[in-house]
Amino acid sequence: MKSKQELAAISAVMALITAESTAPEYKAPLQGMPSHPYAAYGRQLTMQFRDITQRRIIKRSR
């Protein structure tokens, strides 16, 4: 009876180890590299408009 319990415990541990090794690993996105050129262009325009607004270069018509 003891050998059946040991065999079950060993097989459970082996199943757990193999399940963990086949799981996909998380890869962080590359820092400093835009995902797409349009995304980089959009960020650049956003920062430009934010800068213009903060400096109040855009003149409001009265």
C-alpha positions as CSV (number, residue, x, y, z in Angstrom):
1,M,0.0,0.0,0.0
2,K,2.9,2.4,0.8
3,S,4.4,1.9,-2.6
4,K,1.2,3.0,-4.3
5,Q,1.1,6.2,-2.3
6,E,4.7,6.9,-3.0
7,L,4.1,6.3,-6.7
8,A,1.1,8.6,-6.7
9,A,3.0,11.3,-4.9
10,I,6.0,11.1,-7.3
11,S,3.7,11.1,-10.4
12,A,1.9,14.2,-9.0
13,V,5.2,16.0,-8.4
14,M,6.4,15.1,-11.9
15,A,3.1,16.3,-13.5
16,L,3.4,19.6,-11.6
17,I,7.0,20.1,-12.8
18,T,6.2,19.4,-16.4
19,A,3.1,21.6,-16.3
20,E,5.2,24.5,-15.0
21,S,7.9,24.1,-17.6
22,T,5.5,24.1,-20.6
23,A,3.7,27.3,-19.4
24,P,4.6,30.3,-21.6
25,E,6.9,32.8,-19.9
26,Y,6.0,36.5,-19.7
27,K,8.4,38.7,-21.8
28,A,8.4,42.3,-21.0
29,P,8.2,44.7,-24.0
30,L,11.5,46.1,-25.1
31,Q,12.1,49.5,-23.5
32,G,12.7,52.4,-25.8
33,M,11.5,50.6,-28.9
34,P,8.1,51.7,-30.3
35,S,5.8,48.9,-31.2
36,H,4.8,50.5,-34.4
37,P,5.9,53.7,-36.3
38,Y,2.4,55.1,-36.1
39,A,2.4,54.7,-32.3
40,A,5.7,56.5,-32.0
41,Y,4.4,59.3,-34.3
42,G,1.2,59.6,-32.2
43,R,3.2,59.9,-29.0
44,Q,5.4,62.5,-30.6
45,L,2.4,64.6,-31.6
46,T,0.8,64.2,-28.2
47,M,3.9,65.5,-26.5
48,Q,4.2,68.4,-29.0
49,F,0.6,69.5,-28.5
50,R,1.0,69.2,-24.7
51,D,4.1,71.4,-24.8
52,I,2.4,74.0,-27.0
53,T,-0.6,74.1,-24.7
54,Q,1.5,74.4,-21.6
55,R,3.5,77.3,-23.1
56,R,0.2,78.9,-24.3
57,I,1.6,79.3,-27.8
58,I,-1.9,78.4,-29.3
59,K,-3.7,81.8,-29.4
60,R,-7.3,81.7,-28.6
61,S,-9.5,83.7,-30.9
62,R,-11.8,86.2,-29.0
